[in-house]
Amino acid sequence: MKILIAGASGLVGRATAAVLRDDGHEVLRLVRRAASSPDEVTWDPAAGELPVEACRSAEAIINLCGASLAAGRWTQRRRGEIRASRIDPTRAIAKAFGGTVSDGPRPRVLVNASAIGFYGDRGNLEVDESSAPGKGFLAELCRDWEGAAMEAAGLGARVVCVRFGVVLSREGGLLPRIVPFYRAGLGCPLGTGRQWMSWIALEDAVGVIRFAIGEDWLSGPVNAVSPMAVMNSGFTRALGRIFGRQLSAPIPPFILRLAMGPMADETVLSSTHALPTKLLSSGYPFRYRSLEDALYQALAMEKGEA
């Protein structure tokens, strides 16, 4: 199968491209610079310019585009950049699924990234794919992001919106930012520590994408999270056990708000207990259900050798 990936330079994108190639698929990567290898295709999503021939010849398109949420405070300008980096490419890609029979073949499926930020801060409430969107910048962003992807569904495509939780990997995301504190014995809970963290190992994040491509019945939102979500206090205790030490006192919420601004309330202080209902009902074989097992694997460590 020929598969086109947008956002292939990111954490999940790199891992997905490698696994799909190992599976024997032909993988092409959309890049925003001049193509420098045979597997790259140049595009300009901000201008809505799409390499139509490459898109039409692919059987599946994976869209993982999106600027980092953690790169700087959420000023009005930064929020605009975060939105544009997700919605503009998604709308451009959705157009590839249009046309008539005389235009030739079209891709069959779009697997589009989203996030459990869709649900907002829900406290102890469990949410799944049938739950309504929450409130706040991230919830509105994810709602509009998925809406842009579903434009392809209106053109006859099967669309899967993968709502990722916190992806665990030593190559990027949360862990490389916080592990140095735990190595120094300075790790600790954030805020009250009672906020739920819905997480997923990188291997399973990629596995869900593969699953979404191959299962023709699957469409709409899919929560890419482990069935065993934990509170922030449990997450930090697990890391503390691995490294043998952590601080007992949490970082107060007001300190986090001073350091991060409004972003704190929608990220590290937000509580989202998301359930992977669709994946569980389909029998998706999670590789890592246990947080501690996922952390040891993500950190490339053996149990008992921390």
N, C-alpha and C positions, 0 to 999 in steps of 0.2 A: 504494500500500500504506500502511496505517496502522501506524506503528511507535511503540512506547512506549519511552522511555529513562529508566532510573533511573541517577542519577549523571551527569546531563547538565551539571552545573556544573564538572566537572573538566576537565583538559587534553584527554584523549581524547574525553570526552563532548561538549564544546563543538564540537570539530572534526567529530565524527561527525554531530551534529545539523545543522550547517551544510551538510555535503556531502549528506546524505540529503534535505534540503529542496531543494537544487539539483538533485538527481536527480528531483524531482517527487513525493516521498513526503510524506504527512501525518505530521508528527512531534509527539508529545505528550511532555512532560517531567514526570516525577514529582518533586514538591518537598515538603519537610518543613515548609513554612510555608503561609500562606493563599495560594491561587493569585491571581496578579495580572495574568494575561493569558490569552487563550483557549487557548493551547497548553500551559498548565500544569494539572496535576491534583495535589491535595494527598493525601498519604498519611502514615502513621505506622508505619514498618517495625518499630520497637522494640516496639510494641504488637501487631504482626501485623495491623494494619489496612490493608487493600488496597482501592483503588477498583475493585470488581469489574467494574462496567459498562465502565469505560475499558479495563481489562485484557482482558476478554473480547472487546471490539470490535476490538482490535488483532490484526494478523496476525503480528507479530513483537514480541518484547520483548528489549531490550538492557539488561543489568544491569552497570553499571560502578561500583557503589557501593564505597566503601572509604576509611577515614581514611588520611591520609598516614603512611607508615612513618617518615619523617624528622622528624616534628614532636615532638621531645623524646626523652629516653632511654627505653629499654624497661623501665620499672618493671613490677611485676606488674599494677598497675592499668592502665597504658598498654597492655600486651599484651592485657588483657581488652577494652579499648575497641577496639583494632585488630581483634580477632576478631569482636566483636559488630557492628562497622560493616560487615562483609562477610557474615557468615553469617546474621544475623537478616534483613536485606533479601532475601537469596537464598532463604531458606526461605519468606518471605512471598510472594515472586513465584512460586515453584514451585507454590504452591496455586492460582494462577490457571489452571493447565492442567488442573485436575481438574473433576469434574462429569460429568453425563450428557448425552446428545443433547438431551433436553428442556430443558436449561439454555441452549441456544443455542450459537452458534459459540465456539470457543476459539482462542487463538493457536497457530500451527503450529510456531514455532521460538523457542527461548531462546538468545541469544548472551550468555554469561556471562564476565566477566573472571576471569582467574587470572594467574599469574606463573610465570616460570621458577625462582622460589624453590622450586617444587615439588621440584626435583631436589637441592637442597642444594649443599654444596661438593663438587664431584667432581674437583677437580684438573685434569688434562689429559684426562680421559675425555670422549669425545663422547657426548651423550645426545640422544634424540629422544622422540617421543610414546609409544613402546613401553617406555621406561625406567621403572624402579620409582622411587617417591618417595625422597627423601633423608631426612636427619635434621636436627632442629633446629626452632626455633619457626616459621620461614617455611615449611618443608616440610610440617609438620603443619597449619599454617594453610591452605595451598593445597589440601592433600588434603581437608580438611574442607569448605572452600569449594566445591570441585568436587563433593564428595559431596552438599552441599545443593542444588546446581544439578541434579544428576542425579536428584533426586526428581521433577523435572518429566518426565524420560524415563520413569519408572515410570508416569506418567499419560498416556503416549502422545505426548509432544512430542519433537521433534528438538532435542537440546541440543548446543551447541558451546561448549567451555571454551577461551577464547583465553588462552594462556600468554604474556603480554607480557614481552619483554626490556626493557632500558633504552630508554625512548622519548626520542628526540632532538628537541627543540623549544626555541626561545628563549622560548616562552610559559609554560613550566613544566617541572617535573622536574629532572633533573640539571644541564643546561647553565647555567641562570641562577644556580645556586649556585657553579659553579666558574669560569665565564668571567671574572668580575672579577679572579680571581687570575692568570689568563693575561694579561689586559690589563696588569696591573701587573708582569708578568715573574716571578710567583711560583708558577706552575703547576709540578707535578712528579708523578712516579709515586707511587702509594700502596702501602705495604708493599714486597713484593718486586717488584711490577710484573709478575709472571708469572701473575697470576690472569686467567682468561678473562672477557671482557665480551661478552655477547650483546646486541646492540643492534638497534633498528629506528627508522627515520625516522617521524615523526608521520603523514605522508601514507600510508605503508604500514600503519601501525597501524590507521588508519581504513579503508584498502583491504581489510585482512583481515576486518574486521567486515562490510563490504559484501559481500565474497566469501562469508562464512559465511551471510549471510542468503539469498543467491541460489542457492547450490549445495545442492540438496536431498539430495545423497548424502553431504554432509560432516557428521560428528558426532563427539562425543567431544573429546579434547584436541587443540589445534592450537598449535604453537609459532609465535608471532608474533615472529620474529627474522630479521635479515638472514642470508643464507647465508655471509657473510664476517665471522664473529666475530673479535675481536682481543684480544690481551692488554692489560692495563692500561697497560703500557709503550708499546705501539703506539698506544693511544688518546691518551695524553698527548703522544706525539711528533707525532701528527696535529694536535692543538690547538696545540702549540708551533710547528709550521710555519706554521699560519694566522696566529698572532699574532707570529711572528718571534722568540720568546724563551721560555725556560722554565728552571727550575732543574734541574741534573743530579742532585742528591742526592734520593732518595725520602724520604717521610715514614715513619719506622720504624713497624712494626706496634704497638709498645707505646704510642706516642704516640696513635695512632688509637684504641686500646682505652681509654686514659685519657680521651680526649675524648668518645668515643661509647658506652663501655660495651660490653655483649655484642652490641649491634647491629653493631659494626664487623666481627665475625667472620662475620656472616651477610649483610652487604651489601658494603662496599667491599673487604673482604679475601677474600670468597668467590669461588670460581672455578667458573663454569658455562659450558661450551662446548655450547650447545644448537643443534641442527640443525633447520631447518624442513622436515622430511622430507615431511609431508603437503602442504604448500604447493608444494614443488618437484615432487612427483609429480603434482600436479593442474595444473601449468602456471601457477600464480599469477604474474602479471607484476609482479615487484618493480620499483618505480620507482627505488629507491636501494639498490644492492648495495655500492657503494664507501663506506667510512666518510668519506673526505675529501669526496666529493660531498655526502653527507648532512649533514656538519657545515657546509659552506659554505651549503647551502640553509637549514638550521635557523637559522643566524646571519644569514641574509639578506645574504650577502656574495658578491661575485664573486671567482673565483680570481685571484690576483695583486693584489687590492686590500686585503688585510688590513693 
